Amino acid sequence: MTFYYKCPECSAKTRVTCLPAVAARTYGDPMDCYPAEPAEVDPSACEECGLRFDTEAVFEAAPERDYDEDKSDREYERRLE
């Protein structure tokens, strides 16, 4: 998800992309296993003042996704009717 995050230090708006954490898969075929990956914010710091963003604070500020606005979801629901 990409949105504008307001820096708590200088109030500059920075466009950030949030990538949620991925849990490790440690069972089944060894070829299908992978390590856990932490949540990430890109960029990780304010472009104006250089303050490193707190990942949890950025995720909390992320807007709720409005699934009604997603065209592909509406088309999928029509096909189910």
C-alpha positions, 0 to 999 in steps of 0.5 A: 500500500502506498500513501503519504505519511506526515513526518512527526519531526518536520511535518513534511509529507513523504510518499511511503510504501508499506510492505507487511511482514511475511511469516516463515514457512518451516514445514512441508517440502523443503523447496517450499520453505522460506524465512520470515521477513519483517514489515518494511516501509520504503523509504525508511526515513523522511526525505526532508529531515532524515528522521527514520520512521517508526515502522509501527507508527507508519502502519498505524497511520495507513488508511483502511483499504476501501474494497468497494472502490476496487473495480476487480473486486466488484467484477468478481462479486458480479460473477458470483451472483 
